[in-house]
Amino acid sequence: MNNTTDIKDTSQLTSGDFTEAAEPFALFATWFAEAVTSEPNDPDAMALATVDADGLPDVRMVLMKGYDVQGFVFYSHVASAKGRELAANPKAALLFHWKSLRRQVRVRGPVTPVTDAEADAYFATRPKQAQIGAWASKQSQPLESRFAFEQAIAKEAAKYIIGGVPRPPGWSGWRIAPVQFEFWHDRPFRLHDRIEFRRTAPDAPWTKTRLYP
């Protein structure tokens, strides 16, 4: 292939060439804002990867419930599989895939629990049925039948017919502090654009590398 004209994509990615970004958080904010307007379902969905006691990777979809320069936050139960795995090995990886934009963002870093105040504040924003469900669900534990779960939901709902629903013990959240980002954008003929940001610790400066697709 001597003429590269056909492999160039002149479509505008952001306000300029995203590979020129100096740091990852602002670039993520730009991409996420665009995903909110274009992704038909759950632009805040992210794959969360952890490792179990045998070193076997484990991955599932969760919803990002907040992000800033301190990291990415999600919520669940500490007794869930992800909660147990993060307690034993507090490191994780995330993947955002926005198919409508043909983009991916990968994130890796150490994980810390959110504060009780943060968990309380977020739990208070959940719909009441979801709050009741958090009380009824023994997350990741064996369930004998759907009917047994519905009975548990009804029992908890009866307790909170009037008034608010407090946050259950053990229901909390985690914050992943990135030490690595990778931004990926689809290009024709699989000649994609990729840039990687790395730092040695959450308070260290970033270095940036452009990667072959």
N, C-alpha and C positions, 0 to 999 in steps of 0.2 A: 504494500500500500504506500504509494509515493505521495499522493495528494491527501492531506489531512482535512481538507475543507468539509468533507461529508461527516466527519466524526465530531465536529464542533457543535455544541448546543448553545444557541444564542438566547435561550429563554432566561429571563431574569430570575435569579434564585432568591435573593433578598434585596436590600437596597444597593448591593454591590456584590462582588465575588466573596462568598462566605469563607473561602480559604484564606482571605486576608485578615480575618478576625484576630484580634490580639489576645482575647481571653474567652473562655468558654461559656460563662454564665449569661453574658449579654447575648451571645449567639443563640444559646438555648432559648432564652426568653423570646427572641424574634421568631425562631422556628415554632415554638409552642403557640405563640399568638396566631400564627398563620394556620397551624393545625386546628385550633379552636374554630376557625371560620370555615375550614374546608373538610375536616374529617367528619363523616356522618355519625359515627358512634364513638363515644369515650376517647377523646383525644388525650385524656390523662391516664389511659391504660398503659401499664408497663409490665414487662416480664421481669420477675424478681428471681434471681438465682442464688441459692445457698448451697451448703454442703452438709451432708449428714455425718453421723459418728463414724461411718465406714469410709468417709471420703468420697461418697457417691454424690454427684451434683443433683440438685433438686430445683425445679423451676415451676413457676405458676404466674398467672396474671393477677395483678393487684391494681388499685387505683392510687395514683399520686394525689395526696391531699394537701400539698403545699410544697413550695420550694423557694429558696433564696440562696445567698452565697454560703450559707452554712450547710446546705444539702437538701436532699429530697426526702419527704416524709410520707409514710403510709401507716395504716392502723390495722390491727388484728388482735388476736389473743395470745398471750405469752405461752399458753399451753398448746397452741397449734403447732403443726410440724415446723413451720417457718420460725415460730417463736422459740421452740426448743433448739433448733439448729443455730439460730443467731445467738442464743445464750451460750452455746458451746463454742461457736466459732463466729465472732462478731465482724464478719466481712461479707460483702454481697456484691452482686452485679445487677445492673438494670439494663433493659432494652426498650426503647420507644420505637415503634414502627408506625409511621404515618403513611399508609398506602396511597392516600389521595395525593400526597405531595411527593411520593417516591423518595422518602427520606427515612433514615434511621439515626438514632443517637444511642450510643452505648456508654454506660457509666460504671465505674468500679470504685470501691472504697470501703473504709471501716464504717461500722454501724454502732450507734449508741441509742439508748431508749430516749424518748421524749420525756419532758417533765410531766408530773401529775397534772399541773395546771394546763398544759397544752392538751393532754388527753381529755381532761374534763371539758375544756372549751370546745374541742372538736366534737366530742360525743354529744354535747348539747345541741349541735346543729343537725344531727341525724333525724330522719323521720321517726316518729314514735314507734311504729311497727318495727323498724330496724333496731331501735334501742331495745325493744322487748325481745327481738330475735337474738340479740347478743347475750341476753340473760338465759334464754332457752337452749342455745346451742353449746354443746360440749365439743368445741371445734376440733376436728381431726380425730375424734374418738369414734369407736364403732357405734352404729345406729341400727337398732333392730328393725325399724320400719318407719315409713313416712308418717304413719298414724301416731307413732310414739312421739315423733317430733312435734306434730300438730297439737298433741295433748300437752306437751311441755310449753308450747307457745301460749295455749289457752290458759294454762295455770299461771304463767308469768303475767299475761295480760290482765288477769283478774286482780292481781296485786296493785296494778297501776292504772286502774280505771280513772281515778282522779289524781291530778298532780303530775309532776314531772317524773322521769325515769332516771335514777342515778346511774353512773358508770359502773359496770360490774367489776369486781376485783379481778385483776389479771388482764382486763381489756385495756390495751395501751397502743403505743405507736413507736416507731423507730425512725431515725434519721441517718441516711447514708451520706457521708461526707466525701465527695469525689476526690480521688487522687488521679483519676484517669477519665477522660472523655474521648469519644470518637464520633465525629460527624461524618455521615455518609449520604451522598446524593447520587441518585441514579443518572447515568448518562447512556447514550446510544451505544450499542455493540458491547455492553458490559465494560466500558471504559470509564468507570465511575470516579467521582471525586471523593477523596477521603482525607480528613485531617485529624490528627491526634494531639490532645493536650495531656501532659503528664506533670506531676509534682511529687516530691518525695513524702510529703505530709500535708494534711489539710491546711496548714498555715504557711506552706512554702510557695515560692513563685512558680508560675507555669512555664513549661517549655512546649514548643509546638513543632510538629513534624508532619509533613505531607507524605502520604502513603500511596504506594502503588495499589490499584484496585485488585 
